[in-house]
Amino acid sequence: METFESLVRAEFAPENTYLNTASNGLLPARTVTALQRAVRMRAEGRPLTPLYGDVEAARASFARIAGVPVERVATGASVAEYGALIAASLPAGAEVLTAEADFASLVNPFHMRGDLKVRAVPLDRIADSVRPDTALVAVSTAQSADGRVADLPAVRDAARTHGARVYLDASQSAGWLPIDPGTYDFLASVGFKWLLGPHGAAFFVGPEDPGSLAPLLAGWVAGEKPWDSCYGPVTELARSARRFDISPSLFSWAGLRASLELIEELGVEAVHAHDTALADRFRTGLASLGHEPVAAPGSAIVSVPGLGHRQGELSAAGIEVSDRAGNLRAAFHLYNTPQDVDRLLDVLSG
């Protein structure tokens, strides 16, 4: 019988201590195989039609992982493109509430409109800062810079009280943090971090009524029958969130399909327990060394002020972390072990 450990060890054999999933996730062995197979198909001149099936399989897999109907899931390439769609749907002068220093791909599309009122507040005050004239709350589920997790139920309830909508960027949580996207208006996530896929693929969970959002980036794949929508205007848009699809980077989706299958086999709840236990082990070790990380209980990301300058030294020692604004950021995922945590602590103690 396969266990969490045996499944993971069959897929990953990193040559270093990799603690940088918040930047890029490692590719499972099955994903590398899927990518190689897709590349060979194109190199050998074989029909690529099966790769479009990978897009649909990945869409369905993400829907199961997220716990939403597949009809609400669109496939694209980046978070920013979906933020731009949401920004375009807002009336001039509408207020968008964001968290201070949230990730640029989330907040920038709203600033680019030029005629929206974008207001930024500390993350721990975002729910309390929703007011009657707030049209949208846009926030990352987990902060890229330091791993702090937003109080999503409080944000959702405050938004409902004041008639605002909620847009979540789950790029730093999809794959390890169980949430309920179905109770929020919009959600987007890249696939190359905690979902362990290649770059160039992203998901968008749209509203139950897709007609309330204009599919401004719609091409042929946005048609109800895509292969009948290749020429001239698309006469019938998909009746589901597929109307928000972007023409797929087929190799990326071939790989991401395989990665998501692994996430499903392991289960997000099991990944969450594994990842957060390692993060807590690191926090405990930091305290014994006299370091205090940014308070981010329940997060798989740990950020330590004042230690970012040691990133180069750690990399030279075969330990990959990030330097974010002077903070050392370590991100713990399913392929990491207690020994990885202890090795990082050992180097930091020197």
C-alpha positions in Angstrom: 0.0 0.0 0.0 1.4 3.4 -1.0 1.8 6.0 1.7 2.3 9.8 1.6 6.0 9.2 2.0 6.4 6.5 -0.6 4.4 8.5 -3.2 6.5 11.6 -2.6 9.9 9.8 -2.7 8.9 8.1 -6.0 8.4 11.5 -7.6 11.2 13.7 -6.1 14.9 13.3 -5.7 16.2 16.9 -5.3 20.0 17.3 -5.3 19.8 20.1 -2.8 17.7 21.2 0.2 15.0 23.0 -1.7 12.9 25.4 0.4 11.8 27.8 -2.2 8.4 26.6 -3.4 7.0 30.1 -2.9 9.1 31.0 -6.0 8.8 27.8 -8.0 7.7 24.3 -7.1 9.8 21.2 -8.1 8.5 19.1 -11.0 7.4 15.6 -10.1 9.0 12.7 -12.1 5.6 12.0 -13.8 5.4 15.6 -14.9 8.8 15.5 -16.5 7.7 12.3 -18.3 4.5 14.0 -19.5 6.5 17.1 -20.8 9.0 14.9 -22.6 6.1 12.9 -24.2 4.4 16.1 -25.4 7.7 17.5 -26.8 8.3 14.3 -28.7 4.8 14.4 -30.2 5.5 17.8 -31.7 9.1 16.9 -32.8 7.8 13.8 -34.6 4.9 15.6 -36.3 2.2 13.6 -34.6 -1.3 15.2 -34.0 -1.4 17.4 -30.9 -5.1 16.9 -30.3 -4.5 14.7 -27.2 -2.8 17.6 -25.5 -6.1 19.6 -25.6 -7.4 16.7 -23.5 -4.8 17.4 -21.0 -6.2 21.0 -20.6 -9.6 19.6 -19.8 -8.3 16.9 -17.5 -6.3 19.6 -15.6 -9.4 21.8 -15.4 -11.4 19.0 -13.9 -8.6 18.1 -11.5 -8.3 21.6 -10.2 -12.1 21.8 -9.8 -12.0 18.7 -7.6 -9.0 20.0 -5.6 -10.7 23.4 -5.1 -14.1 21.9 -4.5 -16.0 23.9 -7.2 -18.0 22.9 -10.2 -15.8 22.4 -13.3 -18.1 24.9 -15.1 -16.7 27.7 -13.0 -13.0 27.0 -13.9 -11.2 28.8 -16.7 -7.7 28.1 -17.9 -5.2 30.8 -18.7 -1.6 31.8 -18.4 -1.3 34.3 -15.5 -3.1 35.9 -12.6 -2.7 39.4 -14.0 -4.9 38.7 -17.0 -7.8 37.7 -14.9 -7.3 40.6 -12.6 -7.5 42.8 -15.7 -10.9 41.2 -16.6 -12.3 41.9 -13.2 -10.9 45.5 -13.2 -12.5 46.1 -16.6 -15.9 45.1 -15.2 -15.9 47.8 -12.4 -17.5 51.2 -13.0 -15.4 54.3 -12.9 -14.8 55.5 -9.4 -15.4 52.1 -7.8 -13.3 51.4 -4.7 -11.0 48.3 -4.6 -9.7 47.4 -1.2 -6.3 45.6 -1.1 -3.7 44.6 1.5 -0.6 46.7 1.8 2.3 45.4 -0.3 0.3 42.5 -1.8 1.7 40.9 -4.9 1.9 43.1 -7.9 0.1 40.7 -10.3 -2.9 40.9 -8.0 -3.1 44.7 -7.4 -1.5 46.2 -10.5 -4.4 45.7 -12.9 -6.7 47.8 -10.7 -4.1 50.6 -10.6 -3.7 50.5 -14.4 -7.4 51.4 -14.9 -6.6 54.9 -13.7 -10.2 55.7 -12.7 -10.6 53.3 -9.8 -10.1 54.2 -6.1 -7.6 51.6 -4.9 -7.2 51.7 -1.1 -4.5 49.6 0.7 -4.7 48.7 4.4 -2.7 46.3 6.6 -3.6 42.7 6.0 -4.9 42.2 9.6 -7.3 45.2 9.1 -8.7 44.3 5.7 -12.0 42.8 6.9 -12.6 45.7 9.3 -11.8 48.1 6.4 -14.6 47.1 4.1 -17.2 49.9 3.9 -20.4 50.6 2.1 -18.7 52.1 -1.0 -16.3 49.2 -1.4 -17.0 47.4 -4.7 -14.3 44.7 -4.5 -11.9 43.3 -2.0 -8.8 41.8 -3.7 -6.4 39.9 -1.5 -3.9 37.0 -1.6 -4.9 34.0 0.4 -1.3 33.8 1.7 1.1 36.7 1.3 4.0 36.1 -1.0 6.5 38.2 1.0 6.1 36.6 4.4 3.4 33.9 4.3 0.8 35.6 6.4 -2.6 34.0 5.8 -5.6 36.3 5.4 -8.7 35.8 7.6 -10.8 34.8 4.5 -14.1 34.0 6.3 -14.0 37.5 7.9 -13.2 39.1 4.6 -16.1 37.2 2.9 -18.5 38.1 5.7 -17.6 41.8 5.7 -17.9 42.0 1.9 -21.3 40.4 2.0 -22.4 42.8 4.7 -21.5 45.8 2.5 -22.4 44.3 -0.9 -18.8 44.0 -2.1 -17.3 41.2 -4.1 -14.2 39.2 -3.2 -11.3 38.3 -5.5 -8.7 35.9 -4.1 -5.2 35.2 -5.5 -4.4 31.7 -4.3 -1.0 31.4 -6.0 0.7 31.0 -2.6 -1.8 28.5 -1.2 -3.4 26.4 -3.9 -2.1 22.9 -3.3 -1.5 23.1 0.5 -4.1 25.3 2.1 -7.7 24.1 2.1 -10.1 26.9 1.3 -13.6 27.0 -0.1 -13.4 29.0 -3.4 -17.1 28.3 -4.1 -18.1 30.9 -1.4 -16.0 33.7 -3.0 -16.7 35.6 -6.3 -13.4 35.2 -8.1 -10.2 33.2 -7.5 -7.1 32.9 -9.6 -3.9 30.9 -9.1 -0.7 30.1 -11.1 0.2 26.5 -11.5 4.0 26.6 -11.1 4.3 27.0 -7.4 2.5 24.8 -4.8 0.7 23.0 -7.6 4.0 21.8 -8.9 3.4 22.5 -12.6 5.4 24.2 -15.4 5.3 27.9 -16.0 2.6 29.2 -18.4 -0.6 27.8 -16.9 -3.1 29.4 -14.5 -6.6 28.8 -13.3 -9.5 31.2 -12.8 -12.7 30.4 -10.8 -15.4 32.7 -12.2 -18.9 33.6 -11.0 -21.7 31.2 -11.3 -23.3 33.5 -13.9 -20.4 33.9 -16.4 -22.4 36.5 -18.3 -21.7 39.1 -15.5 -18.1 39.4 -16.6 -17.1 40.4 -20.1 -14.6 37.9 -21.7 -12.4 40.6 -23.2 -9.6 38.2 -24.0 -11.8 35.7 -25.7 -10.3 33.9 -28.7 -11.4 30.7 -30.5 -11.0 28.5 -27.4 -13.7 30.6 -25.7 -16.4 29.3 -28.1 -19.0 26.8 -27.0 -17.6 24.6 -29.8 -14.0 25.8 -30.0 -13.1 23.9 -33.2 -16.1 25.5 -34.9 -15.0 29.0 -33.8 -11.7 29.3 -35.5 -12.7 31.9 -38.1 -14.5 35.2 -37.8 -16.2 36.4 -34.7 -17.1 33.7 -32.1 -20.9 33.4 -32.6 -21.5 31.4 -29.4 -19.4 31.8 -26.3 -19.0 28.9 -24.0 -21.9 28.8 -21.5 -19.4 28.0 -18.7 -16.2 29.7 -17.4 -14.5 28.3 -20.5 -15.5 31.6 -22.2 -12.6 33.1 -20.1 -10.0 30.6 -21.4 -6.8 31.7 -23.0 -5.3 29.8 -25.9 -3.3 27.1 -24.0 0.4 26.5 -23.8 0.0 22.9 -24.5 3.2 21.6 -23.1 2.5 23.4 -19.8 -0.9 21.8 -19.5 0.4 18.3 -20.3 2.8 18.7 -17.4 0.3 20.3 -15.0 -2.2 17.6 -15.5 0.3 15.1 -14.2 1.2 17.3 -11.2 -2.4 17.8 -10.2 -3.0 14.1 -10.3 -0.2 13.7 -7.7 -1.8 16.5 -5.5 -5.1 14.6 -5.7 -3.5 11.3 -4.8 -1.9 12.8 -1.7 -4.8 15.0 -0.7 -4.6 18.7 0.1 -5.5 18.1 3.8 -2.5 15.7 4.1 -0.2 18.1 2.3 -1.4 20.9 4.6 -0.6 18.9 7.7 2.8 17.9 6.4 3.8 21.4 5.2 2.7 23.3 8.3 4.3 20.8 10.7 7.6 21.5 9.0 7.1 25.2 9.1 6.2 25.0 12.9 9.4 23.0 13.4 11.4 25.7 11.8 9.7 28.4 13.9 10.5 26.5 17.1 14.1 26.1 16.0 14.4 29.8 15.2 13.2 30.7 18.7 16.0 28.6 20.1 18.5 30.6 18.0 17.1 33.9 19.1 15.3 34.8 15.9 11.7 35.9 15.7 9.9 35.2 12.3 7.0 37.2 11.0 3.9 36.1 12.8 2.1 33.8 10.3 0.4 31.0 12.2 -0.8 28.1 10.1 1.3 29.1 7.1 3.7 26.9 5.2 5.8 30.0 4.5 8.2 31.4 7.2 9.8 34.8 6.8 12.7 35.9 9.1 13.5 39.6 9.3 17.2 40.5 9.1 18.4 37.2 7.6 17.8 37.8 3.9 21.4 38.6 3.4 22.3 35.0 4.2 20.5 33.7 1.1 23.7 33.6 -1.0 25.6 31.8 1.7 22.8 29.2 2.1 22.6 28.7 -1.7 26.3 28.0 -1.7 25.7 25.4 1.0 23.1 23.7 -1.1 20.0 25.2 0.6 17.6 27.2 -1.6 15.6 29.9 0.1 14.6 33.5 -0.9 15.6 37.0 0.1 12.5 39.1 0.2 13.0 42.7 1.3 15.8 41.7 3.6 13.8 38.8 5.1 14.8 35.2 4.7 11.8 33.3 3.3 11.6 29.5 3.6 8.7 27.6 2.0 8.0 24.0 3.1 6.2 21.6 0.8 5.5 17.9 0.4 9.0 17.0 -0.8 10.6 18.5 2.3 11.6 16.6 5.5 12.4 17.3 9.1 16.1 16.8 8.1 15.8 19.7 5.6 14.5 21.9 8.5 17.3 20.8 10.8 20.0 21.4 8.1 18.8 25.0 7.5 18.8 25.6 11.3 22.3 24.2 11.6 23.7 26.5 8.9 21.9 29.5 10.4 23.3 28.8 13.8 26.9 29.0 12.4 
